[in-house]
Amino acid sequence: MPKILIIEDDAAFGQMLSRYLERNGYQVQCFPGAEPAMESLDRGGVDLLLTDLRLPASDGIEIMESVKKKHPETAVIIMTGYAEVETAVSSMKKGAADYISKPFTPDQLQVVIQQALAKKRPAGRKPGAGDPETSRAKDNQPLPSLPSDKSPGISGVSEASKKLAGHIELVAPTAMSVLLTGESGTGKEVAARNIHRQSKRRKGPFVAVDCGAIPADLAASEFFGHIKGSFTGAVQDKSGYFEAAEGGTLFLDEVGNLSYENQVQLLRALQERTVRRVGGNREIPVDVRIVTATNEDLARAVREGDFREDLYHRLNEFSISIPALRDRQADIPIFAEYFLEKANDYLDRTCPGYEQDVLQRFSTYAWPGNLREFRNVVTRAVLLSENRPIGMEVLPASMQGDTDPPVAGTGLELTREEYERKRILSALEQTNYNKTQAAKLLQITRKTLYNKINRYKLTVP
């Protein structure tokens, strides 16, 4: 009976995984941190370690490196989110057997575990020339950057893509504020950068800000700067995002997550075209163009009193809806080739292409994570293919079945709202209705999750 250790700080999630794996023939121990898990590893007999990438007092990569040094016979799987694929790929270069992106179902996890146990490296074997961890060591060259939202991307051929490109071309040369809407992973930052590149401000800076990641009590300092001594920790004068974007474009992602007070401060800055640093008394003129993005329905938030109507109209001088990947079927082969080229460059591989059944699966898969998920799936597949054509066996477990909702055009498709509702309920069930952990699985903020629960009138404990 294979023995598995789990390191997971969310007790409910860890217990759920433990019970499932035990029912499927594994001997399982679950620990909230690295120290007790390492003690168990030192006693021997462990076949596989399953660890979260982000832990309160330690790091999954550091744990993996320590395990591979002391217990090279133990396979390691890293649990991570789509947004952290670059780190996860790096972990495989350093010895991890695989990684699995949250959210995942227990069945998907079992497939990854079975694959990892099947290909475990025998104890004492030295890494060979073809191993991922040595593919760059021969020339000691740095890795190229992973293709990301900082890339201008490529233009699709679908009607949805042509419409998007036309709107960007139309509004980019103007001074209008632009609101980008769409699901997570559709490429809103790519669109914002393309607006900047085609604007009269193209020679100025492009400053991107994730509003969902800024604590409400620090937002004024982050946006407008502060002077030395204005609050505890203000050890020197600091300029804010508005000053940093002077003469260019300020991109505010997930703007719907700003608190009411922060909305008032932002509105004042936009109206007056000046900012005042925290603790200061001098008005600083700023010349920036504002582009914002959200995956929420801001119009609904205005009606429900969660977002200021005057700020909404200030930001929404021109609105562009970024289409979901499932609505851009004609673009999928183009993106597949684009992401393959970028992944080959990033991983120093020469993967020649895809097997036909993989391309067929790409066209029928629902792509809940949109372009971000597509990019990460291809990057992972190139890493595992070892310069061979990409086959079904290297796709994530979630893509090897036919359980995802059918895509548009089949007559069986779910509406966007029904599909999103199912994903939220699935994440809540996986985390035993821990809303903080469910938001992490969905790659959204806790506030956004609460908004969606209210929007869909979900009954949760």
C-alpha positions in Angstrom: 0.0 0.0 0.0 1.7 3.3 -1.1 2.3 5.8 1.7 1.4 9.4 1.0 2.2 12.5 3.1 0.1 15.6 2.7 1.2 19.1 3.8 -1.8 21.4 3.8 -2.5 24.2 6.3 -6.3 24.1 5.6 -7.4 21.4 7.9 -10.8 20.8 6.3 -9.3 20.5 2.8 -6.5 18.2 4.0 -8.9 15.9 5.8 -11.1 15.7 2.7 -8.1 14.7 0.6 -6.9 12.2 3.2 -10.3 10.5 3.5 -10.6 10.2 -0.3 -7.1 8.8 -0.8 -7.6 6.3 2.1 -10.8 5.0 0.5 -8.8 4.5 -2.7 -6.1 2.3 -1.2 -3.4 4.7 0.0 -1.9 5.0 3.5 -2.2 8.7 4.2 -0.8 11.1 6.8 -1.7 14.9 6.7 0.3 17.6 8.5 -0.4 21.3 8.8 3.3 22.3 8.4 6.6 21.1 7.2 8.4 20.2 10.5 6.2 17.2 11.5 6.0 16.0 7.9 9.8 16.0 7.6 10.1 14.0 10.9 7.7 11.4 9.4 9.7 11.3 6.1 12.9 10.7 8.1 11.4 7.6 9.6 11.2 6.2 6.0 8.7 4.3 3.9 7.1 7.4 2.2 6.4 7.0 -1.5 4.9 10.4 -2.3 4.7 13.9 -0.7 1.8 16.2 -1.7 2.5 19.7 -0.6 0.8 23.1 -1.1 3.0 25.7 -2.7 2.0 28.5 -0.3 2.2 27.7 3.4 2.1 30.1 6.4 5.6 29.3 7.7 7.3 27.6 4.8 7.5 27.3 1.0 6.5 24.3 -1.0 9.6 24.6 -3.3 12.0 24.7 -0.3 10.2 21.6 1.2 10.5 19.8 -2.1 14.3 20.6 -2.5 14.9 19.4 1.1 13.0 16.2 0.5 14.8 15.4 -2.8 18.2 15.9 -1.1 17.5 13.6 1.8 14.9 11.2 0.2 15.4 11.2 -3.6 13.2 8.1 -3.8 10.2 10.0 -2.6 8.1 11.6 -5.4 6.8 15.1 -4.8 3.7 16.8 -6.2 3.1 20.5 -5.8 -0.4 21.9 -5.4 -0.7 25.4 -6.9 -3.0 27.8 -8.7 -3.0 28.8 -12.3 -1.4 32.1 -11.5 1.7 30.4 -10.2 2.5 28.1 -13.1 6.0 29.6 -13.6 6.9 28.7 -10.1 5.4 25.2 -10.5 7.3 24.6 -13.7 10.4 25.6 -11.9 9.7 23.1 -9.2 9.6 20.3 -11.8 13.0 21.4 -13.0 14.3 21.0 -9.5 12.9 17.5 -9.0 9.1 17.6 -8.5 7.3 14.7 -10.2 4.4 16.9 -11.2 2.1 19.7 -10.1 -1.6 20.1 -10.0 -3.5 23.3 -10.4 -6.3 24.3 -8.1 -9.2 23.9 -8.3 -9.1 20.2 -8.8 -11.3 17.3 -8.0 -10.1 14.3 -5.9 -10.4 12.1 -9.0 -8.1 14.4 -10.9 -5.6 14.3 -8.1 -5.6 10.5 -8.0 -4.6 10.4 -11.7 -1.7 12.7 -11.1 -0.6 10.6 -8.1 -0.8 7.4 -10.1 1.3 8.9 -12.8 3.9 10.2 -10.3 4.2 6.8 -8.6 4.5 5.0 -11.9 7.5 7.2 -13.0 9.3 7.5 -9.7 13.1 7.7 -10.2 14.9 4.8 -8.6 16.9 5.8 -5.5 20.5 6.7 -6.3 20.0 7.4 -10.0 21.8 10.4 -11.2 20.0 12.9 -13.3 20.5 12.3 -17.0 21.2 14.6 -19.9 17.5 14.6 -20.8 16.1 15.3 -17.3 14.3 18.7 -16.9 16.6 19.7 -14.0 19.7 19.5 -16.2 18.3 20.8 -19.5 19.7 24.2 -18.9 22.7 23.3 -16.7 24.9 22.4 -19.7 25.1 26.1 -20.8 24.1 27.8 -17.5 21.9 30.2 -19.5 19.0 32.1 -17.8 15.5 31.1 -18.6 13.5 33.3 -21.0 10.4 34.7 -19.3 7.2 32.7 -19.4 4.7 34.2 -21.9 2.4 36.3 -19.8 0.0 39.2 -19.8 2.9 41.5 -20.5 3.2 40.2 -24.0 1.2 42.0 -26.8 -0.1 38.6 -27.7 -1.5 37.8 -31.2 -4.7 38.6 -33.0 -7.3 35.9 -33.6 -9.3 35.3 -36.7 -12.7 34.7 -35.0 -15.5 37.3 -35.3 -15.2 37.9 -31.6 -11.4 38.6 -31.9 -11.9 40.9 -34.9 -14.5 42.9 -33.0 -12.2 43.2 -30.0 -9.3 44.4 -32.2 -11.6 46.9 -33.9 -12.7 48.4 -30.6 -9.2 48.7 -29.4 -8.1 50.4 -32.6 -11.0 52.8 -32.4 -10.6 53.9 -28.8 -6.8 53.7 -28.3 -5.9 57.1 -30.0 -8.4 58.9 -27.9 -8.2 60.2 -24.3 -11.2 58.3 -23.1 -11.2 56.1 -20.0 -11.8 52.5 -20.9 -13.5 49.8 -18.8 -12.6 46.2 -19.8 -15.0 43.5 -18.7 -14.7 39.7 -19.0 -14.0 36.5 -17.2 -10.7 35.8 -15.4 -7.9 34.8 -17.7 -9.4 36.2 -20.9 -6.5 38.7 -21.4 -7.8 42.0 -20.0 -4.2 43.2 -19.2 -3.1 42.2 -22.7 -5.9 44.3 -24.1 -5.0 47.2 -21.8 -1.4 47.1 -23.0 -2.5 47.0 -26.6 -4.6 50.1 -26.0 -1.5 51.8 -24.5 0.7 50.7 -27.4 -1.7 52.1 -30.0 -2.3 55.4 -28.1 -0.6 58.8 -28.2 0.9 57.9 -24.8 2.8 54.9 -26.1 6.2 56.4 -25.2 5.0 57.0 -21.6 4.9 54.3 -18.8 2.3 51.6 -18.5 1.6 50.9 -14.8 -0.6 47.9 -13.9 -2.2 47.7 -10.5 -4.1 44.7 -9.0 -6.7 46.5 -6.8 -7.8 43.2 -5.2 -4.3 42.7 -3.7 -4.1 46.1 -2.0 -5.4 46.3 1.6 -7.9 49.0 2.0 -5.9 50.9 4.7 -2.8 51.0 2.4 -4.6 51.9 -0.8 -4.2 55.7 -0.4 -0.5 55.3 0.1 -0.1 52.9 -2.9 -2.2 55.2 -5.3 -1.0 58.6 -4.2 2.2 58.1 -2.2 3.2 59.3 1.3 5.8 61.4 3.0 8.3 60.3 5.6 6.8 59.9 9.0 3.2 60.1 8.0 2.5 56.7 9.5 4.3 53.8 11.2 6.6 52.3 8.6 6.8 55.4 6.4 10.6 55.7 6.7 11.0 57.8 3.5 9.0 59.7 1.0 7.3 57.5 -1.6 5.5 58.3 -4.9 2.3 56.4 -5.7 1.0 54.7 -8.8 -0.5 57.9 -10.2 2.9 59.7 -10.2 4.6 56.6 -11.6 2.2 56.5 -14.6 2.8 60.3 -15.4 2.4 60.8 -19.1 1.3 57.2 -19.7 -1.5 54.8 -18.8 -2.6 53.6 -15.3 -4.3 50.1 -15.5 -6.5 49.3 -12.5 -7.3 45.6 -12.6 -10.3 44.3 -10.5 -11.4 47.8 -9.7 -14.6 46.5 -8.2 -12.7 45.4 -5.2 -11.9 48.9 -4.0 -13.6 49.9 -0.7 -16.1 52.7 -0.7 -13.5 55.1 0.9 -10.9 54.2 -1.7 -13.5 54.8 -4.5 -14.1 58.3 -3.1 -10.3 59.0 -3.1 -9.9 57.6 -6.7 -12.9 59.7 -7.9 -11.4 62.9 -6.5 -8.0 62.2 -8.1 -9.7 61.7 -11.5 -11.9 64.8 -11.2 -9.2 67.1 -10.0 -6.3 65.6 -12.0 -4.2 66.1 -8.8 -3.1 63.8 -6.0 -2.0 64.5 -2.4 0.5 62.2 -0.7 -0.6 60.8 2.6 0.7 63.1 5.3 1.4 65.9 2.8 -0.4 69.2 2.0 0.8 69.8 -1.6 -1.4 69.0 -4.6 0.6 67.3 -7.3 -0.7 67.6 -10.8 -0.9 64.2 -12.7 -1.5 63.5 -16.4 -2.5 59.8 -16.7 -5.0 57.9 -18.8 -7.1 55.4 -16.9 -7.9 51.9 -18.1 -9.8 49.6 -15.7 -10.8 46.0 -15.7 -13.2 43.8 -13.8 -14.7 40.3 -14.0 -17.7 41.5 -12.0 -20.9 43.3 -13.2 -20.2 46.8 -12.1 -23.5 48.1 -13.3 -25.2 45.6 -10.9 -22.8 46.7 -8.1 -23.9 50.3 -8.7 -27.6 49.3 -8.5 -26.9 47.4 -5.3 -25.0 50.3 -3.8 -21.6 48.5 -3.7 -19.9 50.8 -6.3 -20.3 54.6 -6.7 -22.3 55.5 -9.7 -20.3 58.7 -10.4 -17.0 56.8 -10.4 -18.5 54.1 -12.6 -19.5 56.6 -15.3 -16.0 58.3 -14.9 -14.3 55.0 -15.6 -16.8 53.8 -18.2 -16.4 56.4 -21.0 -15.9 53.4 -23.4 -16.5 49.8 -22.5 -15.0 46.7 -24.2 -16.1 43.1 -23.4 -13.2 40.6 -23.7 -14.6 37.4 -25.1 -14.2 34.0 -23.3 -12.0 31.5 -25.1 -15.0 29.2 -25.6 -16.5 32.0 -27.7 -13.4 32.1 -29.9 -13.3 28.6 -31.3 -11.6 29.7 -34.6 -8.7 31.1 -32.6 -7.8 27.9 -30.7 -5.4 26.5 -33.3 -3.7 29.9 -33.5 -3.2 30.2 -29.8 -2.1 26.5 -29.6 0.8 27.3 -32.0 1.6 30.6 -30.3 1.8 29.1 -26.8 3.8 26.1 -28.2 6.4 28.4 -29.7 6.6 30.5 -26.4 6.8 27.3 -24.3 9.6 25.8 -26.4 11.6 29.0 -26.1 11.0 29.2 -22.3 11.9 25.6 -21.6 14.6 25.3 -24.3 12.7 22.5 -26.0 11.9 21.5 -29.6 8.5 20.0 -29.2 7.3 19.7 -32.8 3.5 20.0 -32.3 0.4 18.2 -31.2 -1.2 14.9 -31.9 -4.6 15.2 -33.6 -6.7 14.0 -30.6 -5.1 16.7 -28.5 -6.1 19.4 -31.0 -9.6 17.9 -31.0 -9.7 18.0 -27.2 -8.6 21.7 -27.2 -11.6 22.5 -29.4 -14.2 20.7 -27.2 -12.8 21.7 -23.8 -14.7 24.5 -22.0 -11.5 26.3 -20.8 -12.8 27.8 -17.5 -9.5 29.5 -17.0 -9.5 30.9 -20.6 -6.2 32.0 -22.2 -4.3 31.8 -18.9 -5.3 28.2 -18.5 -4.5 27.4 -22.2 -1.0 28.9 -21.9 -0.3 27.0 -18.7 -1.6 23.7 -20.1 0.6 24.0 -23.2 3.7 25.0 -21.1 3.2 22.0 -18.8 2.6 19.6 -21.8 5.8 20.8 -23.5 7.8 20.2 -20.3 6.5 16.6 -20.0 6.7 15.7 -23.7 10.5 15.8 -23.9 10.6 17.0 -27.5 8.0 14.6 -28.7 4.6 15.6 -30.2 2.2 16.5 -27.4 -0.2 13.6 -26.6 -3.2 13.2 -24.4 -1.2 11.5 -21.7 0.6 14.8 -20.8 -2.5 16.9 -20.5 -3.9 17.6 -17.1 -6.2 15.0 -15.7 -9.1 17.4 -15.9 -8.8 17.4 -19.7 -8.5 13.7 -20.2 -12.2 13.0 -19.6 -15.4 14.4 -21.0 -16.9 15.8 -17.8 -16.5 19.5 -18.5 -19.5 21.5 -19.9 -19.9 21.3 -23.7 -18.8 24.4 -25.6 -21.1 26.7 -27.5 -22.6 25.3 -30.6 -23.3 21.8 -29.4 -26.9 22.5 -28.3 -26.0 21.2 -24.8 -24.0 24.1 -23.6 -24.5 25.8 -20.2 -24.9 29.5 -20.1 -22.0 31.5 -18.7 -24.0 32.1 -15.5 -24.9 28.5 -15.1 -21.3 27.4 -15.7 -19.9 30.0 -13.2 -22.5 29.0 -10.7 -21.4 25.3 -10.9 -17.7 26.2 -10.5 -18.4 28.3 -7.4 -20.5 25.5 -5.8 -17.8 22.9 -6.7 -15.0 25.1 -5.1 -17.1 25.6 -1.9 -17.8 21.8 -1.7 -14.1 21.0 -2.1 -13.1 23.4 0.7 -16.0 22.3 3.0 -17.5 25.8 2.5 -14.4 27.7 3.6 -15.0 30.8 1.6 -11.4 32.1 1.9 -10.0 28.8 0.5 -12.7 28.6 -2.1 -11.8 32.1 -3.3 -8.1 30.9 -3.6 -9.2 27.9 -5.7 -11.2 30.1 -8.0 -8.4 32.6 -8.3 -10.6 35.5 -7.2 -10.7 37.7 -4.1 -12.9 36.8 -1.1 -15.0 40.0 -1.8 -15.6 38.9 -5.4 -16.7 35.4 -4.2 -19.2 37.0 -1.8 -20.5 39.2 -4.6 -21.0 36.2 -6.8 -22.7 34.1 -4.1 -25.2 37.0 -3.6 -25.6 37.5 -7.3 -26.5 33.8 -7.9 -28.5 33.6 -4.6 -26.5 30.6 -3.5 -27.4 29.0 -0.2 -24.2 28.2 1.6 -23.6 27.3 5.3 
